[in-house]
Amino acid sequence: MTNATVMTAGLGVWHSHGAHILKIVVLLALLIFAPTLIDNDYLTRIFISAVMMGLMAAIFDLMIGYAGLINFGYAGFLAIGAYTSALGSFHYGISPWLGLLTGGLMTAFIGFLAGVITLRLRGLYVALMTFFVGEAIRFTISNTPDFTRGMLGLSVPPFPDILGIDFSRGDLLNYYYLVLVLGAIIMGLMWWLVKSRFGLAFEALREDQLASQSMGLNTTKYKLYNFTIASFFAGVMGAYYAHYISILSPTPEEFGVYRTVEILTITYVGGRGTLWGSIFAAFLLIGFQEYFRGLGPWRLVIFGALLIFVMLFARKGLSGLKKYFW
């Protein structure tokens, strides 16, 4: 191989790498500056919802996309984080900032207990058990009105000011940048996790659990690791959701089947086993949802139909289009 050939190949690689970095910079710039430049509260709320739902779906993807764990009670785990932080603030005056941590820890604890019971099962049985756990959590909240306010609705205070930054209800941009910071931390930690030896173990479980066991891998232990870590991140996002939304009620739309199907759809449309695909899918589907808001409950039917289509004809979701745009 001549020196000219080597130099040409090197330049080609450099240009390809440079273009890749440029695309990332452009996407990050859009996320950071678009709401500021648009300066519209309605669109800022859509951006917050898209990032928030994308993160929830990415956390779900950590379970189903990397370890093959189907959690049909996922919305119930979001409720644990939301109500832990909200009730701590409402009854005991605990700072919502600390609530992000306590919400995550409580959800991780419940996730660990639920995992010990359910993760020895396989396939459909895991899905059914997690569904029962999620619904049990929601019904427990709704049937303890003296403490949780149940279906009466729990008023949740906003995040208090910090470092001179105002987090009152009217300042949506600060809530948007807060969810971006949380998202960067959570996505960074999950990316590090899936690139570590734990990620390799998770993928081995997803591909063939019996083969993994025959090679000496403690499959139950690694499934429990995955489930507990994902539950912690879900609890953090649930806590953020509580203080952003201001009023909590354990309805199916908020913390039941509706919410789980919505997040499941975003995960599948984004592409399982990608993490980042869920963020792109969330912007697409939240925009779609807002456009068809007048359809009411029929949006869930459309989401279900879209999920079936993706599972049958486009199993890689949006991530399958990467080669055309990235």
C-alpha positions as CSV (number, residue, x, y, z in Angstrom):
1,M,0.0,0.0,0.0
2,T,1.5,3.4,-1.0
3,N,1.8,6.4,1.2
4,A,-0.8,8.3,-0.9
5,T,-3.3,5.5,-0.4
6,V,-2.7,5.5,3.3
7,M,-3.1,9.3,3.5
8,T,-6.3,9.2,1.4
9,A,-7.8,6.5,3.6
10,G,-6.9,8.5,6.7
11,L,-8.5,11.6,5.3
12,G,-11.6,9.7,4.5
13,V,-11.8,8.3,8.0
14,W,-11.1,11.8,9.5
15,H,-13.8,13.4,7.4
16,S,-16.3,10.7,8.3
17,H,-15.5,11.1,12.0
18,G,-15.7,14.9,11.7
19,A,-19.1,14.7,10.0
20,H,-20.3,12.3,12.8
21,I,-19.2,14.8,15.5
22,L,-20.8,17.7,13.6
23,K,-24.2,15.9,13.5
24,I,-24.0,15.3,17.2
25,V,-23.2,19.0,17.8
26,V,-26.1,20.1,15.6
27,L,-28.5,17.8,17.4
28,L,-27.3,18.9,20.9
29,A,-27.6,22.6,19.8
30,L,-31.2,22.0,18.7
31,L,-32.1,20.4,22.0
32,I,-30.4,23.2,24.0
33,F,-31.3,26.3,22.0
34,A,-34.5,25.5,20.1
35,P,-37.0,26.2,23.0
36,T,-35.2,29.4,23.8
37,L,-35.3,30.7,20.3
38,I,-38.9,29.7,19.7
39,D,-40.0,31.2,23.1
40,N,-43.4,29.6,23.2
41,D,-44.7,28.0,26.3
42,Y,-46.8,25.4,24.5
43,L,-43.8,24.2,22.4
44,T,-41.6,24.2,25.5
45,R,-44.0,21.9,27.2
46,I,-43.9,19.6,24.2
47,F,-40.1,19.6,24.3
48,I,-40.2,18.8,28.0
49,S,-42.7,16.0,27.5
50,A,-40.6,14.6,24.6
51,V,-37.3,14.5,26.5
52,M,-39.0,13.2,29.6
53,M,-40.9,10.4,27.8
54,G,-37.8,9.6,25.7
55,L,-35.7,9.1,28.9
56,M,-38.4,6.9,30.5
57,A,-38.4,4.9,27.3
58,A,-34.6,4.6,27.2
59,I,-34.7,3.3,30.8
60,F,-37.3,0.8,29.7
61,D,-35.0,-0.1,26.8
62,L,-32.3,-0.9,29.3
63,M,-34.5,-3.7,30.6
64,I,-36.2,-5.0,27.4
65,G,-33.6,-4.1,24.8
66,Y,-30.5,-5.3,26.7
67,A,-31.6,-8.0,29.1
68,G,-34.9,-9.0,27.5
69,L,-36.9,-8.2,30.6
70,I,-40.5,-7.3,29.9
71,N,-41.9,-5.0,32.6
72,F,-45.6,-4.4,31.9
73,G,-45.9,-2.7,35.3
74,Y,-43.4,0.0,34.4
75,A,-45.7,2.9,35.1
76,G,-46.3,1.6,38.6
77,F,-42.5,2.0,39.3
78,L,-42.7,5.6,38.0
79,A,-45.5,6.1,40.5
80,I,-43.3,5.0,43.4
81,G,-40.7,7.6,42.5
82,A,-43.3,10.3,42.0
83,Y,-45.2,9.6,45.2
84,T,-42.1,9.0,47.3
85,S,-40.8,12.5,46.5
86,A,-44.2,14.2,46.6
87,L,-45.3,12.6,49.9
88,G,-41.9,13.3,51.5
89,S,-42.3,17.0,50.6
90,F,-46.0,17.1,51.4
91,H,-45.9,15.4,54.8
92,Y,-42.3,15.8,56.1
93,G,-41.0,18.9,54.3
94,I,-38.2,17.0,52.5
95,S,-36.7,19.1,49.7
96,P,-37.8,18.0,46.2
97,W,-34.1,18.0,45.2
98,L,-33.5,15.3,47.8
99,G,-36.7,13.8,46.6
100,L,-35.0,12.9,43.3
101,L,-32.6,10.7,45.2
102,T,-35.2,9.2,47.7
103,G,-37.6,8.5,44.8
104,G,-34.9,6.7,43.0
105,L,-33.8,4.7,46.1
106,M,-37.3,3.7,47.1
107,T,-38.1,2.6,43.6
108,A,-34.9,0.6,43.4
109,F,-35.7,-1.1,46.7
110,I,-39.2,-2.0,45.5
111,G,-37.8,-3.1,42.2
112,F,-35.3,-5.3,44.0
113,L,-38.0,-7.0,46.1
114,A,-40.2,-7.4,43.0
115,G,-37.3,-8.8,41.0
116,V,-36.5,-11.4,43.7
117,I,-40.0,-12.7,43.3
118,T,-40.5,-12.4,39.6
119,L,-37.2,-12.7,37.8
120,R,-36.8,-16.5,38.5
121,L,-39.7,-16.8,36.0
122,R,-39.4,-16.5,32.3
123,G,-41.1,-14.9,29.3
124,L,-44.8,-14.2,29.6
125,Y,-44.8,-15.1,33.3
126,V,-42.4,-12.2,34.0
127,A,-44.6,-9.8,32.0
128,L,-47.7,-10.9,33.9
129,M,-46.1,-10.7,37.3
130,T,-44.7,-7.2,36.7
131,F,-48.1,-6.1,35.5
132,F,-49.7,-7.3,38.7
133,V,-47.0,-5.6,40.8
134,G,-47.5,-2.3,38.9
135,E,-51.3,-2.4,39.3
136,A,-50.9,-3.4,43.0
137,I,-48.8,-0.3,43.5
138,R,-51.4,1.9,41.8
139,F,-54.3,0.4,43.7
140,T,-52.4,0.8,47.0
141,I,-52.0,4.5,46.3
142,S,-55.6,5.0,45.3
143,N,-56.9,3.1,48.3
144,T,-54.9,5.0,51.0
145,P,-56.4,8.5,50.6
146,D,-55.6,9.5,54.2
147,F,-51.9,9.5,53.4
148,T,-51.6,9.7,49.6
149,R,-54.9,11.6,48.8
150,G,-55.7,8.8,46.4
151,M,-58.0,9.7,43.6
152,L,-58.6,13.1,45.2
153,G,-55.2,14.3,43.8
154,L,-52.0,15.2,45.6
155,S,-50.7,18.7,45.3
156,V,-47.0,18.7,44.7
157,P,-44.7,21.7,45.3
158,P,-42.3,22.9,42.6
159,F,-38.6,22.5,42.9
160,P,-37.2,25.3,45.2
161,D,-34.8,27.9,43.8
162,I,-31.2,26.8,43.6
163,L,-28.1,28.8,42.7
164,G,-30.4,31.7,41.9
165,I,-32.4,29.7,39.3
166,D,-36.1,30.1,39.6
167,F,-38.2,26.9,39.3
168,S,-41.6,28.4,39.8
169,R,-44.4,27.0,37.7
170,G,-44.3,29.8,35.1
171,D,-40.6,29.3,34.3
172,L,-40.8,26.3,31.9
173,L,-37.4,26.8,30.4
174,N,-35.6,26.0,33.6
175,Y,-37.6,22.8,34.0
176,Y,-36.6,21.9,30.4
177,Y,-32.9,22.5,31.1
178,L,-33.2,20.5,34.3
179,V,-34.6,17.5,32.5
180,L,-31.8,17.8,30.0
181,V,-29.2,17.7,32.8
182,L,-30.9,14.7,34.4
183,G,-31.1,13.1,30.9
184,A,-27.4,13.6,30.2
185,I,-26.5,12.0,33.6
186,I,-28.9,9.1,33.2
187,M,-28.0,8.4,29.6
188,G,-24.3,8.7,30.4
189,L,-24.6,6.2,33.2
190,M,-26.6,3.8,31.2
191,W,-24.2,4.0,28.2
192,W,-21.3,3.3,30.6
193,L,-23.2,0.3,32.0
194,V,-24.1,-1.3,28.7
195,K,-20.4,-0.9,27.6
196,S,-19.1,-2.6,30.7
197,R,-19.0,-6.3,31.5
198,F,-22.5,-6.0,32.9
199,G,-23.7,-4.9,29.5
200,L,-22.1,-8.0,27.9
201,A,-23.9,-10.2,30.5
202,F,-27.2,-8.5,29.9
203,E,-26.9,-9.1,26.1
204,A,-26.0,-12.7,26.7
205,L,-29.2,-13.1,28.7
206,R,-31.2,-11.5,26.0
207,E,-29.8,-13.7,23.3
208,D,-29.9,-17.1,25.0
209,Q,-30.5,-17.5,28.7
210,L,-30.0,-21.3,28.7
211,A,-26.6,-21.0,26.9
212,S,-25.6,-18.2,29.4
213,Q,-26.4,-20.5,32.3
214,S,-24.5,-23.4,30.8
215,M,-21.4,-21.1,30.6
216,G,-21.7,-20.4,34.3
217,L,-23.4,-17.0,34.2
218,N,-25.7,-16.4,37.2
219,T,-28.6,-15.2,35.1
220,T,-30.9,-14.4,38.0
221,K,-28.3,-12.2,39.6
222,Y,-27.7,-10.2,36.4
223,K,-31.4,-9.8,35.7
224,L,-31.8,-8.5,39.2
225,Y,-28.9,-6.0,38.7
226,N,-30.6,-4.8,35.5
227,F,-34.1,-4.6,37.0
228,T,-32.9,-2.7,40.2
229,I,-30.7,-0.2,38.3
230,A,-33.5,0.5,35.8
231,S,-36.0,0.9,38.7
232,F,-33.7,3.5,40.3
233,F,-33.5,5.6,37.1
234,A,-37.3,5.2,36.7
235,G,-37.8,6.5,40.2
236,V,-35.7,9.6,39.6
237,M,-37.7,10.4,36.5
238,G,-40.9,9.7,38.4
239,A,-39.8,12.2,41.0
240,Y,-39.0,14.8,38.4
241,Y,-42.4,14.2,36.8
242,A,-44.2,14.8,40.1
243,H,-42.7,18.2,40.8
244,Y,-43.1,19.3,37.2
245,I,-46.7,18.2,36.7
246,S,-47.8,19.6,40.2
247,I,-50.8,17.3,40.8
248,L,-50.6,13.5,41.1
249,S,-53.5,11.1,40.7
250,P,-53.1,7.3,40.4
251,T,-55.2,7.0,37.2
252,P,-54.5,4.4,34.5
253,E,-53.6,7.3,32.1
254,E,-50.9,8.5,34.5
255,F,-49.6,5.4,36.1
256,G,-51.4,2.5,34.5
257,V,-51.6,0.5,31.3
258,Y,-52.0,3.6,29.2
259,R,-48.7,5.1,30.3
260,T,-46.9,1.7,30.0
261,V,-48.1,1.2,26.4
262,E,-47.1,4.7,25.5
263,I,-43.6,4.2,26.8
264,L,-43.4,0.7,25.3
265,T,-44.4,2.1,21.9
266,I,-41.7,4.8,22.1
267,T,-39.1,2.1,22.9
268,Y,-40.0,-0.1,20.1
269,V,-40.4,2.7,17.5
270,G,-37.0,4.0,18.5
271,G,-35.4,0.6,18.3
272,R,-34.6,-1.9,21.1
273,G,-31.1,-2.1,22.3
274,T,-30.1,1.5,21.3
275,L,-31.0,3.8,24.2
276,W,-30.7,6.9,22.0
277,G,-33.4,5.7,19.6
278,S,-36.0,6.3,22.3
279,I,-35.2,10.0,22.4
280,F,-35.8,10.5,18.7
281,A,-39.0,8.3,18.8
282,A,-40.3,10.4,21.7
283,F,-40.1,13.6,19.7
284,L,-41.9,12.0,16.8
285,L,-44.7,10.3,18.8
286,I,-45.3,13.2,21.3
287,G,-45.6,15.5,18.3
288,F,-48.0,13.0,16.7
289,Q,-49.9,12.7,19.9
290,E,-50.3,16.5,20.2
291,Y,-51.5,16.8,16.6
292,F,-54.2,14.1,17.1
293,R,-55.1,15.2,20.7
294,G,-58.8,15.7,19.6
295,L,-59.1,11.9,19.1
296,G,-58.9,11.3,22.9
297,P,-58.7,7.7,24.0
298,W,-58.4,6.6,20.3
299,R,-54.8,7.7,20.4
300,L,-54.1,4.6,22.5
301,V,-55.5,2.5,19.6
302,I,-53.3,4.3,17.2
303,F,-50.3,3.7,19.4
304,G,-51.1,0.0,19.7
305,A,-51.5,-0.3,15.9
306,L,-48.2,1.5,15.4
307,L,-46.5,-0.8,17.9
308,I,-47.8,-3.9,16.0
309,F,-46.6,-2.5,12.7
310,V,-43.1,-1.9,14.0
311,M,-42.9,-5.3,15.7
312,L,-43.9,-7.0,12.4
313,F,-42.3,-5.0,9.7
314,A,-39.6,-2.7,11.2
315,R,-38.1,-4.5,14.2
316,K,-35.1,-2.2,14.4
317,G,-37.4,0.9,14.6
318,L,-35.9,4.3,13.8
319,S,-32.4,2.9,14.5
320,G,-32.8,0.9,11.3
321,L,-32.7,4.1,9.4
322,K,-29.4,5.1,10.9
323,K,-27.4,4.1,7.8
324,Y,-29.3,6.6,5.7
325,F,-28.9,9.6,7.9
326,W,-25.9,9.0,10.1
